[in-house]
Amino acid sequence: MIYLVAIDGSECSDRAADRAIALAKQTGAEVHFITVLAQFGHRTSSSSGEDLEAATRTEIFDPLKERFDNSGIEIKYDLYWGNPVEVINEQAKNEGVNKIFVGRRGRSKVLGMLLGSVSNSLAQITDVPVVLVP
């Protein structure tokens, strides 16, 4: 069993992470944290993209690793570029995900991510059950 958690560092995505980890402890599921950097047009340079990826990993993944690495749950962390709704849906299908956890509201101004608007769109298009966490 695999739970995919779309995260962006917002309080709602943190609560989605907590909810997924708690349920994974009960069910033995693996948890896959995914962050999608919205890409509208082309990146100006590979170095600025690399800097943004490094900052994202530090600001979003590192705090989650501190909280959950000793949870006893198998956890993966992945970062992608693209349309968040499309990437999350595609990764859920490709990995055979059983549930997608997303915060109801995101942090749209930070790092160009738009998770809040993503949650509603994702719930409309995916075939995977979506848990919207307030």
N, CA, C and O atoms as CSV, one atom per row, in Angstrom:
chain,resi,resn,atom,element,x,y,z
A,1,MET,N,N,0.846,-1.166,0.000
A,1,MET,CA,C,0.000,0.000,0.000
A,1,MET,C,C,0.900,1.240,0.000
A,1,MET,O,O,1.908,1.285,0.706
A,2,ILE,N,N,0.528,2.230,-0.790
A,2,ILE,CA,C,1.324,3.461,-0.918
A,2,ILE,C,C,0.407,4.672,-0.766
A,2,ILE,O,O,-0.651,4.760,-1.390
A,3,TYR,N,N,0.845,5.600,0.081
A,3,TYR,CA,C,0.170,6.886,0.227
A,3,TYR,C,C,1.069,7.958,-0.353
A,3,TYR,O,O,2.240,8.053,0.014
A,4,LEU,N,N,0.535,8.765,-1.253
A,4,LEU,CA,C,1.263,9.889,-1.823
A,4,LEU,C,C,0.790,11.147,-1.116
A,4,LEU,O,O,-0.413,11.381,-0.998
A,5,VAL,N,N,1.726,11.956,-0.646
A,5,VAL,CA,C,1.387,13.189,0.056
A,5,VAL,C,C,1.998,14.355,-0.702
A,5,VAL,O,O,3.220,14.464,-0.797
A,6,ALA,N,N,1.154,15.226,-1.241
A,6,ALA,CA,C,1.618,16.420,-1.939
A,6,ALA,C,C,1.912,17.481,-0.886
A,6,ALA,O,O,1.032,17.869,-0.118
A,7,ILE,N,N,3.148,17.943,-0.859
A,7,ILE,CA,C,3.558,18.887,0.173
A,7,ILE,C,C,4.142,20.150,-0.439
A,7,ILE,O,O,4.720,20.125,-1.525
A,8,ASP,N,N,3.980,21.253,0.279
A,8,ASP,CA,C,4.558,22.524,-0.161
A,8,ASP,C,C,5.090,23.346,1.004
A,8,ASP,O,O,5.464,24.504,0.817
A,9,GLY,N,N,5.131,22.772,2.199
A,9,GLY,CA,C,5.636,23.491,3.360
A,9,GLY,C,C,4.580,24.293,4.092
A,9,GLY,O,O,4.884,24.913,5.111
A,10,SER,N,N,3.355,24.302,3.607
A,10,SER,CA,C,2.285,25.030,4.288
A,10,SER,C,C,1.800,24.233,5.493
A,10,SER,O,O,2.085,23.043,5.621
A,11,GLU,N,N,1.063,24.908,6.377
A,11,GLU,CA,C,0.500,24.225,7.544
A,11,GLU,C,C,-0.456,23.115,7.126
A,11,GLU,O,O,-0.470,22.048,7.740
A,12,CYS,N,N,-1.251,23.351,6.094
A,12,CYS,CA,C,-2.190,22.324,5.628
A,12,CYS,C,C,-1.450,21.105,5.087
A,12,CYS,O,O,-1.868,19.974,5.333
A,13,SER,N,N,-0.359,21.317,4.358
A,13,SER,CA,C,0.368,20.160,3.841
A,13,SER,C,C,1.084,19.428,4.973
A,13,SER,O,O,1.246,18.209,4.917
A,14,ASP,N,N,1.514,20.164,6.002
A,14,ASP,CA,C,2.092,19.508,7.179
A,14,ASP,C,C,1.061,18.617,7.865
A,14,ASP,O,O,1.373,17.507,8.296
A,15,ARG,N,N,-0.165,19.115,7.961
A,15,ARG,CA,C,-1.230,18.290,8.561
A,15,ARG,C,C,-1.548,17.082,7.673
A,15,ARG,O,O,-1.853,16.005,8.185
A,16,ALA,N,N,-1.481,17.253,6.357
A,16,ALA,CA,C,-1.685,16.120,5.453
A,16,ALA,C,C,-0.587,15.075,5.670
A,16,ALA,O,O,-0.860,13.875,5.661
A,17,ALA,N,N,0.650,15.532,5.864
A,17,ALA,CA,C,1.761,14.616,6.134
A,17,ALA,C,C,1.514,13.866,7.438
A,17,ALA,O,O,1.691,12.649,7.499
A,18,ASP,N,N,1.106,14.588,8.479
A,18,ASP,CA,C,0.808,13.945,9.769
A,18,ASP,C,C,-0.289,12.895,9.622
A,18,ASP,O,O,-0.180,11.794,10.163
A,19,ARG,N,N,-1.342,13.242,8.889
A,19,ARG,CA,C,-2.472,12.322,8.703
A,19,ARG,C,C,-2.037,11.065,7.968
A,19,ARG,O,O,-2.424,9.957,8.340
A,20,ALA,N,N,-1.224,11.238,6.911
A,20,ALA,CA,C,-0.753,10.087,6.130
A,20,ALA,C,C,0.158,9.189,6.960
A,20,ALA,O,O,0.040,7.965,6.905
A,21,ILE,N,N,1.059,9.785,7.724
A,21,ILE,CA,C,1.968,8.997,8.564
A,21,ILE,C,C,1.179,8.235,9.625
A,21,ILE,O,O,1.451,7.059,9.867
A,22,ALA,N,N,0.214,8.883,10.255
A,22,ALA,CA,C,-0.596,8.212,11.282
A,22,ALA,C,C,-1.343,7.019,10.693
A,22,ALA,O,O,-1.385,5.950,11.302
A,23,LEU,N,N,-1.928,7.195,9.520
A,23,LEU,CA,C,-2.652,6.094,8.885
A,23,LEU,C,C,-1.694,5.008,8.416
A,23,LEU,O,O,-2.016,3.822,8.494
A,24,ALA,N,N,-0.518,5.401,7.930
A,24,ALA,CA,C,0.479,4.425,7.485
A,24,ALA,C,C,0.943,3.548,8.651
A,24,ALA,O,O,1.214,2.362,8.465
A,25,LYS,N,N,1.036,4.120,9.834
A,25,LYS,CA,C,1.408,3.331,11.012
A,25,LYS,C,C,0.363,2.261,11.309
A,25,LYS,O,O,0.691,1.174,11.786
A,26,GLN,N,N,-0.888,2.577,11.025
A,26,GLN,CA,C,-1.974,1.620,11.265
A,26,GLN,C,C,-2.062,0.560,10.174
A,26,GLN,O,O,-2.434,-0.582,10.442
A,27,THR,N,N,-1.720,0.938,8.949
A,27,THR,CA,C,-1.937,0.047,7.805
A,27,THR,C,C,-0.664,-0.575,7.243
A,27,THR,O,O,-0.731,-1.507,6.442
A,28,GLY,N,N,0.491,-0.071,7.655
A,28,GLY,CA,C,1.750,-0.578,7.114
A,28,GLY,C,C,2.088,-0.034,5.738
A,28,GLY,O,O,2.921,-0.607,5.035
A,29,ALA,N,N,1.461,1.053,5.348
A,29,ALA,CA,C,1.689,1.642,4.021
A,29,ALA,C,C,3.031,2.365,3.963
A,29,ALA,O,O,3.565,2.804,4.982
A,30,GLU,N,N,3.554,2.475,2.762
A,30,GLU,CA,C,4.707,3.326,2.471
A,30,GLU,C,C,4.165,4.725,2.212
A,30,GLU,O,O,3.057,4.872,1.696
A,31,VAL,N,N,4.932,5.756,2.564
A,31,VAL,CA,C,4.523,7.136,2.315
A,31,VAL,C,C,5.503,7.768,1.341
A,31,VAL,O,O,6.718,7.692,1.521
A,32,HIS,N,N,4.959,8.388,0.314
A,32,HIS,CA,C,5.760,9.067,-0.697
A,32,HIS,C,C,5.414,10.549,-0.665
A,32,HIS,O,O,4.327,10.950,-1.080
A,33,PHE,N,N,6.355,11.370,-0.164
A,33,PHE,CA,C,6.182,12.820,-0.171
A,33,PHE,C,C,6.632,13.353,-1.520
A,33,PHE,O,O,7.703,12.998,-2.012
A,34,ILE,N,N,5.816,14.200,-2.112
A,34,ILE,CA,C,6.124,14.757,-3.428
A,34,ILE,C,C,5.884,16.259,-3.397
A,34,ILE,O,O,4.868,16.737,-2.891
A,35,THR,N,N,6.832,16.980,-3.944
A,35,THR,CA,C,6.704,18.423,-4.131
A,35,THR,C,C,6.851,18.698,-5.616
A,35,THR,O,O,7.738,18.158,-6.277
A,36,VAL,N,N,5.975,19.539,-6.128
A,36,VAL,CA,C,6.036,19.891,-7.546
A,36,VAL,C,C,6.228,21.400,-7.654
A,36,VAL,O,O,5.407,22.190,-7.187
A,37,LEU,N,N,7.327,21.767,-8.279
A,37,LEU,CA,C,7.586,23.169,-8.548
A,37,LEU,C,C,6.883,23.524,-9.850
A,37,LEU,O,O,7.164,22.950,-10.902
A,38,ALA,N,N,5.979,24.465,-9.761
A,38,ALA,CA,C,5.208,24.848,-10.934
A,38,ALA,C,C,6.129,25.465,-11.970
A,38,ALA,O,O,6.936,26.346,-11.670
A,39,GLN,N,N,5.990,24.989,-13.178
A,39,GLN,CA,C,6.827,25.482,-14.263
A,39,GLN,C,C,5.926,26.103,-15.317
A,39,GLN,O,O,5.226,25.406,-16.052
A,40,PHE,N,N,5.958,27.418,-15.374
A,40,PHE,CA,C,5.178,28.146,-16.361
A,40,PHE,C,C,6.171,28.765,-17.334
A,40,PHE,O,O,6.821,29.762,-17.020
A,41,GLY,N,N,6.282,28.174,-18.504
A,41,GLY,CA,C,7.298,28.612,-19.447
A,41,GLY,C,C,8.609,27.920,-19.134
A,41,GLY,O,O,8.613,26.861,-18.507
A,42,HIS,N,N,9.714,28.493,-19.555
A,42,HIS,CA,C,11.023,27.872,-19.370
A,42,HIS,C,C,11.758,28.519,-18.209
A,42,HIS,O,O,11.605,29.712,-17.947
A,43,ARG,N,N,12.553,27.722,-17.522
A,43,ARG,CA,C,13.426,28.263,-16.482
A,43,ARG,C,C,14.497,29.105,-17.157
A,43,ARG,O,O,14.915,28.800,-18.274
A,44,THR,N,N,14.943,30.161,-16.488
A,44,THR,CA,C,15.908,31.062,-17.110
A,44,THR,C,C,17.291,30.443,-17.201
A,44,THR,O,O,18.006,30.708,-18.168
A,45,SER,N,N,17.695,29.633,-16.241
A,45,SER,CA,C,18.990,28.961,-16.323
A,45,SER,C,C,18.952,27.725,-15.451
A,45,SER,O,O,18.161,27.626,-14.513
A,46,SER,N,N,19.822,26.783,-15.778
A,46,SER,CA,C,19.840,25.553,-14.990
A,46,SER,C,C,20.331,25.825,-13.578
A,46,SER,O,O,19.903,25.154,-12.640
A,47,SER,N,N,21.237,26.814,-13.405
A,47,SER,CA,C,21.742,27.081,-12.060
A,47,SER,C,C,20.641,27.650,-11.171
A,47,SER,O,O,20.584,27.312,-9.989
A,48,SER,N,N,19.762,28.504,-11.704
A,48,SER,CA,C,18.678,29.030,-10.872
A,48,SER,C,C,17.678,27.922,-10.535
A,48,SER,O,O,17.105,27.909,-9.446
A,49,GLY,N,N,17.472,26.998,-11.468
A,49,GLY,CA,C,16.610,25.851,-11.189
A,49,GLY,C,C,17.214,24.950,-10.131
A,49,GLY,O,O,16.508,24.438,-9.263
A,50,GLU,N,N,18.527,24.758,-10.206
A,50,GLU,CA,C,19.213,23.939,-9.199
A,50,GLU,C,C,19.156,24.604,-7.835
A,50,GLU,O,O,18.987,23.926,-6.822
A,51,ASP,N,N,19.297,25.934,-7.795
A,51,ASP,CA,C,19.216,26.668,-6.536
A,51,ASP,C,C,17.824,26.533,-5.925
A,51,ASP,O,O,17.675,26.343,-4.718
A,52,LEU,N,N,16.816,26.634,-6.777
A,52,LEU,CA,C,15.444,26.505,-6.294
A,52,LEU,C,C,15.181,25.089,-5.768
A,52,LEU,O,O,14.520,24.914,-4.744
A,53,GLU,N,N,15.694,24.099,-6.465
A,53,GLU,CA,C,15.536,22.719,-5.994
A,53,GLU,C,C,16.229,22.520,-4.651
A,53,GLU,O,O,15.663,21.899,-3.751
A,54,ALA,N,N,17.440,23.034,-4.506
A,54,ALA,CA,C,18.177,22.893,-3.251
A,54,ALA,C,C,17.437,23.593,-2.111
A,54,ALA,O,O,17.334,23.051,-1.010
A,55,ALA,N,N,16.928,24.786,-2.372
A,55,ALA,CA,C,16.185,25.522,-1.343
A,55,ALA,C,C,14.912,24.768,-0.959
A,55,ALA,O,O,14.551,24.705,0.216
A,56,THR,N,N,14.241,24.200,-1.949
A,56,THR,CA,C,13.018,23.452,-1.686
A,56,THR,C,C,13.308,22.231,-0.825
A,56,THR,O,O,12.588,21.954,0.134
A,57,ARG,N,N,14.354,21.512,-1.168
A,57,ARG,CA,C,14.718,20.325,-0.374
A,57,ARG,C,C,15.037,20.717,1.066
A,57,ARG,O,O,14.649,20.017,2.002
A,58,THR,N,N,15.743,21.833,1.247
A,58,THR,CA,C,16.107,22.291,2.591
A,58,THR,C,C,14.879,22.755,3.370
A,58,THR,O,O,14.706,22.385,4.531
A,59,GLU,N,N,14.033,23.557,2.743
A,59,GLU,CA,C,12.898,24.159,3.440
A,59,GLU,C,C,11.718,23.222,3.620
A,59,GLU,O,O,10.960,23.367,4.578
A,60,ILE,N,N,11.548,22.270,2.722
A,60,ILE,CA,C,10.359,21.412,2.781
A,60,ILE,C,C,10.694,19.987,3.195
A,60,ILE,O,O,10.056,19.442,4.096
A,61,PHE,N,N,11.677,19.378,2.557
A,61,PHE,CA,C,11.980,17.969,2.872
A,61,PHE,C,C,12.710,17.802,4.202
A,61,PHE,O,O,12.393,16.887,4.963
A,62,ASP,N,N,13.680,18.665,4.496
A,62,ASP,CA,C,14.469,18.479,5.716
A,62,ASP,C,C,13.618,18.486,6.992
A,62,ASP,O,O,13.821,17.629,7.852
A,63,PRO,N,N,12.671,19.421,7.143
A,63,PRO,CA,C,11.834,19.365,8.348
A,63,PRO,C,C,10.999,18.079,8.442
A,63,PRO,O,O,10.780,17.558,9.535
A,64,LEU,N,N,10.537,17.574,7.299
A,64,LEU,CA,C,9.783,16.325,7.313
A,64,LEU,C,C,10.669,15.151,7.704
A,64,LEU,O,O,10.247,14.261,8.443
A,65,LYS,N,N,11.894,15.158,7.205
A,65,LYS,CA,C,12.830,14.085,7.570
A,65,LYS,C,C,13.098,14.094,9.069
A,65,LYS,O,O,13.163,13.038,9.698
A,66,GLU,N,N,13.254,15.282,9.638
A,66,GLU,CA,C,13.467,15.386,11.084
A,66,GLU,C,C,12.281,14.821,11.858
A,66,GLU,O,O,12.461,14.142,12.869
A,67,ARG,N,N,11.086,15.098,11.391
A,67,ARG,CA,C,9.868,14.645,12.084
A,67,ARG,C,C,9.601,13.158,11.911
A,67,ARG,O,O,9.147,12.503,12.849
A,68,PHE,N,N,9.876,12.608,10.717
A,68,PHE,CA,C,9.353,11.276,10.408
A,68,PHE,C,C,10.382,10.184,10.148
A,68,PHE,O,O,10.004,9.019,10.024
A,69,ASP,N,N,11.662,10.513,10.061
A,69,ASP,CA,C,12.627,9.473,9.716
A,69,ASP,C,C,12.724,8.349,10.749
A,69,ASP,O,O,13.173,7.253,10.413
A,70,ASN,N,N,12.323,8.589,11.973
A,70,ASN,CA,C,12.330,7.542,13.002
A,70,ASN,C,C,10.934,6.986,13.258
A,70,ASN,O,O,10.682,6.406,14.314
A,71,SER,N,N,10.035,7.157,12.306
A,71,SER,CA,C,8.645,6.731,12.484
A,71,SER,C,C,8.429,5.239,12.256
A,71,SER,O,O,7.387,4.694,12.619
A,72,GLY,N,N,9.421,4.579,11.653
A,72,GLY,CA,C,9.252,3.173,11.318
A,72,GLY,C,C,8.516,2.954,10.004
A,72,GLY,O,O,8.253,1.815,9.619
A,73,ILE,N,N,8.184,4.034,9.319
A,73,ILE,CA,C,7.477,3.986,8.037
A,73,ILE,C,C,8.499,4.145,6.913
A,73,ILE,O,O,9.422,4.953,7.019
A,74,GLU,N,N,8.336,3.375,5.838
A,74,GLU,CA,C,9.181,3.567,4.659
A,74,GLU,C,C,8.718,4.837,3.952
A,74,GLU,O,O,7.551,4.964,3.581
A,75,ILE,N,N,9.647,5.775,3.771
A,75,ILE,CA,C,9.301,7.084,3.222
A,75,ILE,C,C,10.223,7.414,2.054
A,75,ILE,O,O,11.428,7.165,2.104
A,76,LYS,N,N,9.628,7.984,0.990
A,76,LYS,CA,C,10.375,8.503,-0.155
A,76,LYS,C,C,10.097,9.990,-0.266
A,76,LYS,O,O,9.031,10.467,0.125
A,77,TYR,N,N,11.063,10.715,-0.800
A,77,TYR,CA,C,10.927,12.155,-1.015
A,77,TYR,C,C,11.312,12.441,-2.457
A,77,TYR,O,O,12.421,12.108,-2.875
A,78,ASP,N,N,10.415,13.055,-3.227
A,78,ASP,CA,C,10.724,13.382,-4.615
A,78,ASP,C,C,10.256,14.781,-4.965
A,78,ASP,O,O,9.232,15.260,-4.478
A,79,LEU,N,N,11.033,15.421,-5.822
A,79,LEU,CA,C,10.726,16.755,-6.297
A,79,LEU,C,C,10.631,16.711,-7.818
A,79,LEU,O,O,11.474,16.111,-8.485
A,80,TYR,N,N,9.611,17.342,-8.351
A,80,TYR,CA,C,9.383,17.378,-9.795
A,80,TYR,C,C,9.112,18.802,-10.237
A,80,TYR,O,O,8.725,19.653,-9.436
A,81,TRP,N,N,9.322,19.052,-11.526
A,81,TRP,CA,C,8.947,20.308,-12.180
A,81,TRP,C,C,7.752,20.032,-13.069
A,81,TRP,O,O,7.675,18.972,-13.690
A,82,GLY,N,N,6.824,20.961,-13.141
A,82,GLY,CA,C,5.720,20.834,-14.074
A,82,GLY,C,C,4.432,21.383,-13.511
A,82,GLY,O,O,4.419,22.126,-12.530
A,83,ASN,N,N,3.358,21.001,-14.151
A,83,ASN,CA,C,2.029,21.377,-13.684
A,83,ASN,C,C,1.715,20.482,-12.488
A,83,ASN,O,O,1.644,19.263,-12.641
A,84,PRO,N,N,1.526,21.061,-11.300
A,84,PRO,CA,C,1.342,20.242,-10.102
A,84,PRO,C,C,0.219,19.211,-10.213
A,84,PRO,O,O,0.405,18.064,-9.806
A,85,VAL,N,N,-0.919,19.584,-10.744
A,85,VAL,CA,C,-2.041,18.647,-10.848
A,85,VAL,C,C,-1.668,17.467,-11.739
A,85,VAL,O,O,-1.894,16.312,-11.380
A,86,GLU,N,N,-1.102,17.762,-12.886
A,86,GLU,CA,C,-0.734,16.701,-13.828
A,86,GLU,C,C,0.352,15.792,-13.267
A,86,GLU,O,O,0.269,14.571,-13.400
A,87,VAL,N,N,1.369,16.379,-12.643
A,87,VAL,CA,C,2.476,15.584,-12.112
A,87,VAL,C,C,2.011,14.698,-10.959
A,87,VAL,O,O,2.357,13.518,-10.914
A,88,ILE,N,N,1.245,15.242,-10.042
A,88,ILE,CA,C,0.748,14.446,-8.903
A,88,ILE,C,C,-0.116,13.305,-9.400
A,88,ILE,O,O,0.037,12.169,-8.953
A,89,ASN,N,N,-1.019,13.592,-10.317
A,89,ASN,CA,C,-1.890,12.557,-10.865
A,89,ASN,C,C,-1.081,11.479,-11.591
A,89,ASN,O,O,-1.332,10.286,-11.420
A,90,GLU,N,N,-0.119,11.904,-12.396
A,90,GLU,CA,C,0.714,10.960,-13.143
A,90,GLU,C,C,1.527,10.070,-12.200
A,90,GLU,O,O,1.602,8.858,-12.399
A,91,GLN,N,N,2.132,10.672,-11.177
A,91,GLN,CA,C,2.924,9.888,-10.233
A,91,GLN,C,C,2.044,8.918,-9.441
A,91,GLN,O,O,2.462,7.798,-9.148
A,92,ALA,N,N,0.848,9.340,-9.102
A,92,ALA,CA,C,-0.079,8.451,-8.387
A,92,ALA,C,C,-0.411,7.230,-9.241
A,92,ALA,O,O,-0.438,6.105,-8.740
A,93,LYS,N,N,-0.662,7.453,-10.519
A,93,LYS,CA,C,-0.971,6.337,-11.423
A,93,LYS,C,C,0.244,5.440,-11.635
A,93,LYS,O,O,0.135,4.215,-11.573
A,94,ASN,N,N,1.405,6.052,-11.885
A,94,ASN,CA,C,2.618,5.296,-12.166
A,94,ASN,C,C,3.058,4.427,-10.993
A,94,ASN,O,O,3.623,3.352,-11.192
A,95,GLU,N,N,2.807,4.880,-9.795
A,95,GLU,CA,C,3.280,4.168,-8.608
A,95,GLU,C,C,2.220,3.270,-7.975
A,95,GLU,O,O,2.492,2.606,-6.974
A,96,GLY,N,N,1.038,3.244,-8.537
A,96,GLY,CA,C,-0.016,2.420,-7.961
A,96,GLY,C,C,-0.435,2.888,-6.580
A,96,GLY,O,O,-0.682,2.076,-5.689
A,97,VAL,N,N,-0.516,4.195,-6.407
A,97,VAL,CA,C,-0.860,4.804,-5.123
A,97,VAL,C,C,-2.293,4.451,-4.737
A,97,VAL,O,O,-3.188,4.408,-5.581
A,98,ASN,N,N,-2.492,4.197,-3.441
A,98,ASN,CA,C,-3.815,3.862,-2.933
A,98,ASN,C,C,-4.606,5.076,-2.465
A,98,ASN,O,O,-5.834,5.086,-2.548
A,99,LYS,N,N,-3.904,6.112,-1.967
A,99,LYS,CA,C,-4.545,7.358,-1.535
A,99,LYS,C,C,-3.585,8.507,-1.764
A,99,LYS,O,O,-2.368,8.360,-1.658
A,100,ILE,N,N,-4.171,9.666,-2.083
A,100,ILE,CA,C,-3.414,10.902,-2.195
A,100,ILE,C,C,-3.876,11.811,-1.065
A,100,ILE,O,O,-5.074,12.025,-0.883
A,101,PHE,N,N,-2.929,12.340,-0.312
A,101,PHE,CA,C,-3.224,13.288,0.762
A,101,PHE,C,C,-2.746,14.659,0.320
A,101,PHE,O,O,-1.601,14.809,-0.107
A,102,VAL,N,N,-3.608,15.657,0.418
A,102,VAL,CA,C,-3.231,17.035,0.091
A,102,VAL,C,C,-3.866,17.975,1.085
A,102,VAL,O,O,-4.958,17.726,1.597
A,103,GLY,N,N,-3.162,19.061,1.350
A,103,GLY,CA,C,-3.744,20.122,2.155
A,103,GLY,C,C,-4.775,20.860,1.342
A,103,GLY,O,O,-4.627,21.036,0.133
A,104,ARG,N,N,-5.823,21.290,2.017
A,104,ARG,CA,C,-6.885,22.001,1.307
A,104,ARG,C,C,-6.406,23.353,0.790
A,104,ARG,O,O,-6.875,23.834,-0.242
A,105,ARG,N,N,-5.477,23.956,1.508
A,105,ARG,CA,C,-4.908,25.230,1.064
A,105,ARG,C,C,-3.409,25.105,1.050
A,105,ARG,O,O,-2.816,24.438,1.898
A,106,GLY,N,N,-2.798,25.755,0.075
A,106,GLY,CA,C,-1.351,25.698,-0.038
A,106,GLY,C,C,-0.701,27.043,0.192
A,106,GLY,O,O,-1.299,27.976,0.728
A,107,ARG,N,N,0.507,27.103,-0.223
A,107,ARG,CA,C,1.314,28.294,-0.023
A,107,ARG,C,C,1.705,28.799,-1.393
A,107,ARG,O,O,2.843,28.625,-1.829
A,108,SER,N,N,0.763,29.420,-2.068
A,108,SER,CA,C,0.895,29.730,-3.488
A,108,SER,C,C,2.017,30.701,-3.825
A,108,SER,O,O,2.517,30.671,-4.949
A,109,LYS,N,N,2.432,31.559,-2.902
A,109,LYS,CA,C,3.464,32.535,-3.229
A,109,LYS,C,C,4.869,32.008,-2.984
A,109,LYS,O,O,5.834,32.577,-3.495
A,110,VAL,N,N,5.003,30.950,-2.226
A,110,VAL,CA,C,6.330,30.451,-1.878
A,110,VAL,C,C,6.811,29.471,-2.937
A,110,VAL,O,O,6.136,28.484,-3.229
A,111,LEU,N,N,7.956,29.736,-3.501
A,111,LEU,CA,C,8.615,28.869,-4.482
A,111,LEU,C,C,7.752,28.558,-5.696
A,111,LEU,O,O,7.982,27.556,-6.373
A,112,GLY,N,N,6.763,29.397,-5.984
A,112,GLY,CA,C,5.965,29.214,-7.190
A,112,GLY,C,C,5.027,28.025,-7.136
A,112,GLY,O,O,4.555,27.572,-8.178
A,113,MET,N,N,4.747,27.511,-5.958
A,113,MET,CA,C,3.866,26.340,-5.859
A,113,MET,C,C,2.435,26.788,-5.614
A,113,MET,O,O,2.192,27.818,-4.984
A,114,LEU,N,N,1.498,26.010,-6.113
A,114,LEU,CA,C,0.097,26.381,-6.047
A,114,LEU,C,C,-0.751,25.253,-5.480
A,114,LEU,O,O,-1.788,24.917,-6.053
A,115,LEU,N,N,-0.330,24.658,-4.362
A,115,LEU,CA,C,-0.993,23.462,-3.868
A,115,LEU,C,C,-2.463,23.694,-3.515
A,115,LEU,O,O,-3.288,22.808,-3.735
A,116,GLY,N,N,-2.808,24.859,-2.975
A,116,GLY,CA,C,-4.196,25.095,-2.578
A,116,GLY,C,C,-5.170,24.931,-3.729
A,116,GLY,O,O,-6.184,24.248,-3.579
A,117,SER,N,N,-4.891,25.538,-4.872
A,117,SER,CA,C,-5.760,25.387,-6.028
A,117,SER,C,C,-5.610,24.005,-6.644
A,117,SER,O,O,-6.499,23.535,-7.354
A,118,VAL,N,N,-4.497,23.363,-6.375
A,118,VAL,CA,C,-4.231,22.037,-6.909
A,118,VAL,C,C,-5.167,21.005,-6.289
A,118,VAL,O,O,-5.646,20.108,-6.984
A,119,SER,N,N,-5.431,21.122,-4.994
A,119,SER,CA,C,-6.218,20.096,-4.311
A,119,SER,C,C,-7.593,19.910,-4.943
A,119,SER,O,O,-8.033,18.779,-5.151
A,120,ASN,N,N,-8.262,20.993,-5.246
A,120,ASN,CA,C,-9.589,20.883,-5.855
A,120,ASN,C,C,-9.517,20.325,-7.270
A,120,ASN,O,O,-10.333,19.483,-7.645
A,121,SER,N,N,-8.555,20.780,-8.053
A,121,SER,CA,C,-8.405,20.273,-9.422
A,121,SER,C,C,-8.048,18.796,-9.423
A,121,SER,O,O,-8.574,18.023,-10.225
A,122,LEU,N,N,-7.156,18.407,-8.526
A,122,LEU,CA,C,-6.733,17.020,-8.437
A,122,LEU,C,C,-7.910,16.110,-8.087
A,122,LEU,O,O,-8.067,15.038,-8.672
A,123,ALA,N,N,-8.722,16.532,-7.146
A,123,ALA,CA,C,-9.879,15.731,-6.745
A,123,ALA,C,C,-10.840,15.520,-7.917
A,123,ALA,O,O,-11.566,14.527,-7.950
A,124,GLN,N,N,-10.850,16.441,-8.871
A,124,GLN,CA,C,-11.746,16.337,-10.016
A,124,GLN,C,C,-11.239,15.373,-11.091
A,124,GLN,O,O,-12.043,14.771,-11.803
A,125,ILE,N,N,-9.901,15.217,-11.222
A,125,ILE,CA,C,-9.402,14.453,-12.371
A,125,ILE,C,C,-8.845,13.073,-12.050
A,125,ILE,O,O,-8.789,12.217,-12.932
A,126,THR,N,N,-8.431,12.838,-10.809
A,126,THR,CA,C,-7.744,11.586,-10.521
A,126,THR,C,C,-8.707,10.442,-10.222
A,126,THR,O,O,-9.826,10.656,-9.755
A,127,ASP,N,N,-8.249,9.230,-10.499
A,127,ASP,CA,C,-9.022,8.039,-10.169
A,127,ASP,C,C,-8.656,7.483,-8.799
A,127,ASP,O,O,-9.250,6.512,-8.332
A,128,VAL,N,N,-7.674,8.110,-8.163
A,128,VAL,CA,C,-7.194,7.687,-6.846
A,128,VAL,C,C,-7.957,8.464,-5.771
A,128,VAL,O,O,-8.160,9.669,-5.923
A,129,PRO,N,N,-8.382,7.808,-4.695
A,129,PRO,CA,C,-9.053,8.552,-3.617
A,129,PRO,C,C,-8.154,9.667,-3.072
A,129,PRO,O,O,-6.965,9.458,-2.831
A,130,VAL,N,N,-8.736,10.839,-2.883
A,130,VAL,CA,C,-8.005,12.010,-2.401
A,130,VAL,C,C,-8.527,12.368,-1.011
A,130,VAL,O,O,-9.732,12.500,-0.796
A,131,VAL,N,N,-7.596,12.519,-0.079
A,131,VAL,CA,C,-7.931,12.973,1.269
A,131,VAL,C,C,-7.536,14.447,1.347
A,131,VAL,O,O,-6.350,14.776,1.341
A,132,LEU,N,N,-8.532,15.333,1.420
A,132,LEU,CA,C,-8.287,16.767,1.554
A,132,LEU,C,C,-8.212,17.086,3.030
A,132,LEU,O,O,-9.183,16.887,3.760
A,133,VAL,N,N,-7.069,17.579,3.478
A,133,VAL,CA,C,-6.843,17.848,4.891
A,133,VAL,C,C,-6.914,19.342,5.136
A,133,VAL,O,O,-6.175,20.109,4.520
A,134,PRO,N,N,-7.806,19.765,6.039
A,134,PRO,CA,C,-7.924,21.211,6.315
A,134,PRO,C,C,-6.733,21.762,7.092
A,134,PRO,O,O,-6.692,22.955,7.395
